[in-house]
Amino acid sequence: MKYLKRMINLSIAAVLLLSALTGLTGCRTGLPAEGETERPFVSPYDEEKNTCLAHRFTDEVCQQCGVAFTPSKGLAYILSEIGDGQSAYFVSGVGDCKDTQLIIPATYEGLPVLGIYPRAFIEVKTLTYVHLPEGATTIGEWAFQGCSKLRRVEIPSTVQHIGREAFEDCLRLTEAVIPEGITSLNEGTFQNCVNLSAITLPTTLIEIHSSAFSGCRSLSEITIPAGIQTIDSYAFANCKGLTAVYYDGSLKDWCEIDFGLSFANPVSMAGHLYIEGQPIKGVLTLPDGVVDITRNALEGLVDITAVVFPESVENTGSFQGCVNLEYLLFKGSPTYTGDTYSFVNTQLAHVYLSDTKDQARPYIAYLASACKENNIEFHYSDEWAYDEGGVPQLKQTSNP
């Protein structure tokens, strides 16, 4: 069922990607406009023009330009019922407002302003900064899509929902902080934000949907919260600048994240994974209790040379792109050990099995298939032993 779900998700993602490629032009491709470079928009203050492009307020005064915190006027609003006989306003567009730096008021006509309506500022090319008030709960779908000059959006702690593709193609957006309480990052939320270099994810986050960070090529590192359960396909596709992934959970938890098929695991782009602040490198000894390693969980780890599987492991997952991997050691008898692509782009040469050759026959076919691209030597339990550190002590070598 999980495999079927992934295939359906992949098909949907492919259709969406094809639609995007055939229907979008200009800045909607995610590429900087002519004359722009990849990282020119880090500073929120344009000294040459003596213009503040993105405020930083402290005690209601911008520390960069000295302007006072003043809510924008002339914005368009839509009145909505929010339940229990109550109503609230949502900003639905720029209206008559001429501000390029919007400060959304907390109230309008005596009622609370609870957020941004879907498509409210889609492709408004003049916006450079938006401040949402404390109390706002929602940023709608496509709210800021294509706002190519937007540097920063101040998102309050009260926001509970950010719609799909809300910041897609915000080419100059350099930083974003997702507030605590958000559990899901929707499809394409920051897709093609080519200058996004800093992102803070909340500890409450459970799932990252497809293409959420696709094309964020200035993102150099990311911290994945411990509570993540699902990361969908293409979530980190074309994140060419990624060099480090930090995970706040345990290695066992990481192995159990439900990753999509392609570029869901950010390590496939970064190559380097840190768990509990320590790099995963050299001999990777998986902890007891790990049973099913999700297919893409351990792909792309360029720093590992060997993997030691505990007796509990039944499904080993895939190790594509682990370019320095040479050894596998099984302390138990796995049920399934990968498909024909599981060890592509590795240096795998030796597999140590805890069973004799006859005992290993039920699963040796899986291993032989998974390793068919490599010239592998299999070593059975009557030929070797390992010490307390998990280092194989080879008595002799043989082939199956």
C-alpha positions as CSV (number, residue, x, y, z in Angstrom):
1,M,0.0,0.0,0.0
2,K,2.8,2.4,0.9
3,Y,4.6,1.6,-2.4
4,L,1.3,2.3,-4.3
5,K,0.9,5.6,-2.5
6,R,4.4,6.7,-3.4
7,M,3.8,5.8,-7.1
8,I,0.6,7.8,-7.2
9,N,2.3,10.7,-5.5
10,L,5.2,10.5,-8.1
11,S,2.7,10.4,-11.0
12,I,0.9,13.5,-9.6
13,A,4.2,15.3,-9.1
14,A,5.3,14.4,-12.7
15,V,2.0,15.9,-14.1
16,L,2.4,19.1,-12.0
17,L,6.0,19.4,-13.1
18,L,5.1,19.0,-16.8
19,S,2.4,21.6,-16.5
20,A,4.8,24.0,-14.8
21,L,7.4,23.6,-17.5
22,T,5.0,24.0,-20.4
23,G,2.9,26.8,-19.0
24,L,5.3,29.2,-17.3
25,T,7.8,31.6,-18.7
26,G,10.1,34.4,-17.6
27,C,10.6,34.7,-13.9
28,R,8.2,31.8,-13.3
29,T,10.9,29.4,-14.4
30,G,12.7,30.2,-11.1
31,L,15.7,31.7,-12.8
32,P,17.0,35.2,-12.1
33,A,16.1,37.7,-14.7
34,E,18.7,38.9,-17.3
35,G,21.5,40.7,-15.6
36,E,20.8,39.2,-12.1
37,T,23.2,36.8,-10.4
38,E,22.5,34.0,-8.1
39,R,23.2,35.7,-4.7
40,P,22.8,39.5,-5.1
41,F,20.0,40.1,-2.7
42,V,21.3,39.2,0.8
43,S,21.3,42.7,2.2
44,P,17.9,44.1,3.0
45,Y,19.2,47.7,2.7
46,D,20.1,49.2,-0.7
47,E,22.9,51.6,0.2
48,E,23.3,52.8,-3.3
49,K,19.7,54.1,-3.5
50,N,19.6,54.8,0.3
51,T,16.5,52.7,0.5
52,C,15.4,50.2,3.1
53,L,14.1,47.1,1.3
54,A,13.0,45.0,4.3
55,H,12.5,46.5,7.7
56,R,13.7,45.0,11.0
57,F,11.6,46.5,13.7
58,T,12.6,46.8,17.4
59,D,10.2,48.6,19.7
60,E,8.3,49.6,16.6
61,V,11.2,51.4,14.9
62,C,13.2,49.9,12.0
63,Q,16.8,49.5,13.0
64,Q,18.0,50.0,9.5
65,C,16.2,53.1,8.3
66,G,14.5,54.5,11.5
67,V,11.0,54.5,10.1
68,A,8.2,54.0,12.6
69,F,6.0,51.0,12.6
70,T,2.9,52.2,10.7
71,P,0.2,49.8,9.3
72,S,-0.4,50.1,5.6
73,K,-3.6,51.7,4.3
74,G,-5.7,51.1,1.2
75,L,-5.4,47.3,1.2
76,A,-8.3,45.3,-0.1
77,Y,-10.0,42.9,2.3
78,I,-12.6,40.1,2.2
79,L,-15.0,39.4,5.1
80,S,-15.3,35.8,6.1
81,E,-17.3,33.8,8.7
82,I,-14.9,32.0,11.1
83,G,-17.5,30.0,13.1
84,D,-19.6,30.5,16.2
85,G,-21.3,33.4,14.5
86,Q,-18.1,35.4,14.3
87,S,-16.4,37.1,11.3
88,A,-13.0,38.3,10.5
89,Y,-11.1,40.0,7.6
90,F,-8.5,38.6,5.3
91,V,-6.3,40.7,3.1
92,S,-7.3,40.0,-0.5
93,G,-5.1,42.3,-2.5
94,V,-3.1,45.5,-2.7
95,G,-6.2,47.6,-3.4
96,D,-5.2,51.3,-3.5
97,C,-2.1,50.8,-1.3
98,K,1.1,52.1,-2.8
99,D,3.4,50.8,-0.2
100,T,6.2,48.4,-1.3
101,Q,6.7,47.4,2.3
102,L,3.4,46.2,3.7
103,I,2.5,46.2,7.4
104,I,-0.7,44.4,7.7
105,P,-2.9,45.9,10.5
106,A,-4.2,43.7,13.3
107,T,-7.7,44.9,12.8
108,Y,-9.9,46.4,10.1
109,E,-13.2,48.1,10.7
110,G,-13.2,46.8,14.2
111,L,-12.7,43.1,13.3
112,P,-9.5,41.0,13.5
113,V,-7.4,40.5,10.4
114,L,-6.6,36.8,10.4
115,G,-4.3,36.5,7.4
116,I,-3.8,36.6,3.6
117,Y,-6.4,35.3,1.2
118,P,-5.4,32.9,-1.6
119,R,-3.7,34.7,-4.6
120,A,-3.9,38.0,-2.7
121,F,-0.5,39.3,-3.9
122,I,0.3,36.9,-6.7
123,E,3.0,38.4,-9.0
124,V,2.9,41.8,-7.4
125,K,6.4,42.8,-8.5
126,T,6.8,45.9,-6.3
127,L,6.6,44.2,-2.9
128,T,9.9,43.9,-0.9
129,Y,8.7,43.3,2.6
130,V,5.5,42.1,4.4
131,H,4.8,42.1,8.1
132,L,1.8,40.0,9.4
133,P,0.3,40.9,12.7
134,E,0.3,38.7,15.8
135,G,-3.0,36.9,15.7
136,A,-3.0,36.1,12.0
137,T,-3.5,32.4,11.4
138,T,-3.4,31.8,7.6
139,I,-1.3,32.5,4.6
140,G,-3.4,31.3,1.6
141,E,-2.4,29.3,-1.4
142,W,-0.3,31.2,-4.0
143,A,-0.5,34.3,-1.6
144,F,2.9,35.7,-2.7
145,Q,3.7,33.5,-5.7
146,G,5.9,35.4,-8.2
147,C,6.6,38.3,-5.9
148,S,10.1,38.5,-7.4
149,K,11.4,41.4,-5.3
150,L,10.1,40.2,-2.0
151,R,13.1,40.0,0.5
152,R,11.4,39.0,3.7
153,V,8.0,38.1,5.3
154,E,7.6,38.4,9.0
155,I,5.4,35.4,10.0
156,P,3.9,35.6,13.5
157,S,3.8,32.7,16.0
158,T,0.0,32.5,15.6
159,V,0.1,31.3,11.9
160,Q,-1.2,27.8,11.7
161,H,-1.4,27.2,8.0
162,I,0.7,28.2,4.9
163,G,-0.9,27.2,1.6
164,R,0.7,25.5,-1.3
165,E,3.1,27.5,-3.5
166,A,2.6,30.4,-1.2
167,F,6.2,31.8,-1.8
168,E,7.0,30.0,-5.1
169,D,9.2,32.1,-7.4
170,C,10.0,34.7,-4.8
171,L,13.4,35.1,-6.4
172,R,14.9,37.6,-3.8
173,L,13.6,35.9,-0.7
174,T,16.6,35.2,1.5
175,E,15.3,34.0,4.8
176,A,12.2,32.4,6.3
177,V,11.2,31.3,9.8
178,I,8.2,28.9,10.0
179,P,6.5,29.3,13.4
180,E,5.9,26.6,16.0
181,G,2.5,24.9,15.6
182,I,2.8,24.4,11.8
183,T,2.6,20.6,11.2
184,S,2.7,20.5,7.4
185,L,4.7,22.3,4.8
186,N,2.6,22.2,1.6
187,E,3.5,21.5,-2.0
188,G,5.9,24.0,-3.6
189,T,5.9,26.4,-0.6
190,F,9.3,27.8,-1.4
191,Q,9.8,26.3,-4.8
192,N,12.3,28.2,-7.0
193,C,13.3,30.7,-4.2
194,V,16.8,30.8,-5.7
195,N,18.2,33.1,-3.1
196,L,16.7,31.5,0.0
197,S,19.8,30.8,2.2
198,A,18.3,30.4,5.7
199,I,15.2,28.5,6.7
200,T,14.1,27.6,10.3
201,L,11.6,24.8,10.6
202,P,9.4,24.3,13.7
203,T,9.7,21.3,16.0
204,T,6.0,20.7,15.4
205,L,6.6,19.9,11.7
206,I,5.4,16.4,10.7
207,E,5.5,16.4,6.9
208,I,7.2,18.2,4.0
209,H,5.3,17.8,0.8
210,S,6.5,17.5,-2.8
211,S,8.7,20.3,-4.2
212,A,8.6,22.3,-1.0
213,F,12.2,23.5,-1.5
214,S,12.8,22.5,-5.0
215,G,15.1,24.9,-6.8
216,C,16.3,26.6,-3.6
217,R,19.9,26.5,-4.8
218,S,21.3,29.0,-2.3
219,L,20.3,26.8,0.7
220,S,23.5,25.4,2.1
221,E,22.3,23.6,5.1
222,I,19.0,22.6,6.8
223,T,17.9,21.2,10.1
224,I,15.2,18.6,10.0
225,P,13.0,18.4,13.2
226,A,12.8,15.2,15.1
227,G,9.1,14.9,14.6
228,I,9.2,14.6,10.8
229,Q,7.4,11.5,9.6
230,T,7.1,12.1,5.8
231,I,9.1,14.0,3.1
232,D,7.6,13.7,-0.3
233,S,9.3,13.3,-3.7
234,Y,11.2,16.3,-5.2
235,A,11.1,18.2,-1.8
236,F,14.7,19.1,-2.3
237,A,15.2,18.7,-6.0
238,N,17.8,21.0,-7.6
239,C,19.0,22.3,-4.2
240,K,22.5,22.4,-5.6
241,G,24.0,24.4,-2.7
242,L,23.2,22.0,0.0
243,T,26.2,20.7,1.8
244,A,24.9,19.6,5.3
245,V,21.7,18.1,6.7
246,Y,21.2,18.2,10.5
247,Y,18.7,16.0,12.1
248,D,17.4,16.6,15.7
249,G,16.2,13.0,16.2
250,S,17.9,9.6,16.5
251,L,19.5,7.5,13.8
252,K,16.7,4.9,14.3
253,D,14.1,7.6,13.8
254,W,15.9,8.8,10.6
255,C,15.8,5.3,9.2
256,E,12.0,5.2,9.7
257,I,11.1,8.5,7.9
258,D,8.9,7.9,4.9
259,F,10.9,9.4,2.1
260,G,9.4,9.8,-1.4
261,L,11.2,8.4,-4.4
262,S,13.3,11.2,-5.9
263,F,15.1,14.0,-4.1
264,A,12.9,13.7,-1.0
265,N,15.9,13.0,1.2
266,P,18.0,16.2,1.3
267,V,21.1,14.1,1.9
268,S,20.8,13.0,-1.8
269,M,21.9,16.6,-2.6
270,A,24.0,17.5,0.4
271,G,26.0,14.2,0.9
272,H,26.6,14.9,4.6
273,L,24.3,14.0,7.5
274,Y,24.7,15.1,11.1
275,I,22.7,13.4,13.9
276,E,22.9,14.6,17.5
277,G,25.6,17.0,16.2
278,Q,27.9,14.3,15.0
279,P,28.7,13.5,11.3
280,I,27.6,10.1,10.0
281,K,30.9,8.8,8.6
282,G,33.2,5.8,8.5
283,V,31.6,2.6,9.9
284,L,27.8,3.2,10.3
285,T,26.6,0.9,13.0
286,L,22.8,0.9,13.0
287,P,21.2,0.6,16.5
288,D,19.3,-2.5,17.7
289,G,15.6,-2.2,17.1
290,V,15.9,-0.9,13.5
291,V,13.6,-3.2,11.4
292,D,12.6,-1.6,8.1
293,I,14.9,1.1,6.7
294,T,12.8,3.2,4.4
295,R,14.1,3.0,0.8
296,N,15.9,6.3,0.5
297,A,16.8,7.0,4.1
298,L,20.5,6.2,3.8
299,E,21.1,7.1,0.2
300,G,23.8,9.7,-0.7
301,L,25.9,9.4,2.5
302,V,29.3,10.1,0.9
303,D,31.3,9.7,4.2
304,I,30.4,6.1,5.1
305,T,32.7,3.2,4.2
306,A,30.8,0.3,5.9
307,V,27.4,-0.5,7.4
308,V,26.8,-2.9,10.2
309,F,23.2,-4.2,10.4
310,P,21.7,-5.4,13.7
311,E,19.8,-8.7,14.1
312,S,16.5,-6.8,14.0
313,V,16.9,-5.6,10.4
314,E,14.5,-7.1,7.9
315,N,14.7,-4.5,5.1
316,T,18.0,-2.8,4.4
317,G,16.8,0.0,2.1
318,S,19.0,1.6,-0.5
319,F,22.5,3.0,-0.5
320,Q,22.7,4.6,-4.0
321,G,25.2,7.4,-4.1
322,C,27.2,6.2,-1.0
323,V,30.3,6.6,-3.2
324,N,32.8,5.3,-0.5
325,L,30.8,2.4,0.7
326,E,32.9,-0.9,0.6
327,Y,31.6,-3.2,3.2
328,L,28.2,-4.6,4.6
329,L,28.0,-6.7,7.7
330,F,24.9,-8.5,8.8
331,K,24.4,-9.7,12.4
332,G,21.1,-11.2,11.5
333,S,19.2,-12.7,8.5
334,P,17.3,-9.9,6.5
335,T,14.1,-10.6,4.7
336,Y,14.7,-8.2,1.9
337,T,17.9,-6.5,0.9
338,G,17.1,-4.1,-1.8
339,D,16.5,-4.0,-5.6
340,T,18.9,-3.8,-8.5
341,Y,19.5,-0.1,-7.9
342,S,20.3,-0.3,-4.2
343,F,24.1,-0.1,-4.5
344,V,24.5,1.9,-7.7
345,N,27.4,4.4,-7.4
346,T,29.1,2.7,-4.5
347,Q,32.4,0.8,-4.1
348,L,30.8,-2.2,-2.4
349,A,33.2,-5.1,-2.6
350,H,32.5,-7.3,0.5
351,V,29.4,-8.5,2.2
352,Y,29.7,-10.4,5.5
353,L,26.8,-12.7,6.4
354,S,25.9,-14.1,9.8
355,D,24.6,-17.4,8.2
356,T,26.3,-20.2,6.4
357,K,25.9,-20.3,2.7
358,D,23.0,-22.8,2.9
359,Q,21.2,-20.8,5.6
360,A,21.6,-17.6,3.5
361,R,20.0,-19.0,0.4
362,P,16.5,-17.5,1.1
363,Y,17.8,-14.0,0.9
364,I,21.1,-14.3,-1.0
365,A,19.2,-13.9,-4.3
366,Y,18.1,-10.4,-3.2
367,L,21.7,-9.5,-2.3
368,A,23.0,-10.9,-5.6
369,S,20.4,-8.9,-7.5
370,A,21.0,-5.7,-5.5
371,C,24.8,-6.0,-6.0
372,K,24.8,-7.1,-9.6
373,E,26.6,-3.9,-10.7
374,N,29.4,-4.6,-8.3
375,N,32.1,-7.3,-8.2
376,I,31.1,-8.6,-4.7
377,E,32.8,-11.2,-2.5
378,F,30.3,-12.8,0.0
379,H,31.7,-14.1,3.3
380,Y,29.7,-16.6,5.3
381,S,29.6,-17.2,9.0
382,D,31.8,-20.3,8.9
383,E,34.5,-18.2,7.2
384,W,34.7,-15.1,9.5
385,A,33.9,-13.6,12.9
386,Y,33.8,-10.0,14.1
387,D,35.2,-8.5,17.2
388,E,33.4,-6.3,19.8
389,G,33.9,-3.3,17.7
390,G,32.1,-4.9,14.7
391,V,35.3,-5.3,12.7
392,P,35.3,-8.5,10.6
393,Q,38.0,-11.0,11.4
394,L,38.3,-12.9,8.1
395,K,39.5,-16.5,8.2
396,Q,39.3,-17.0,4.5
397,T,37.7,-15.6,1.4
398,S,35.3,-17.3,-1.0
399,N,32.7,-16.5,-3.5
400,P,29.1,-17.8,-3.5
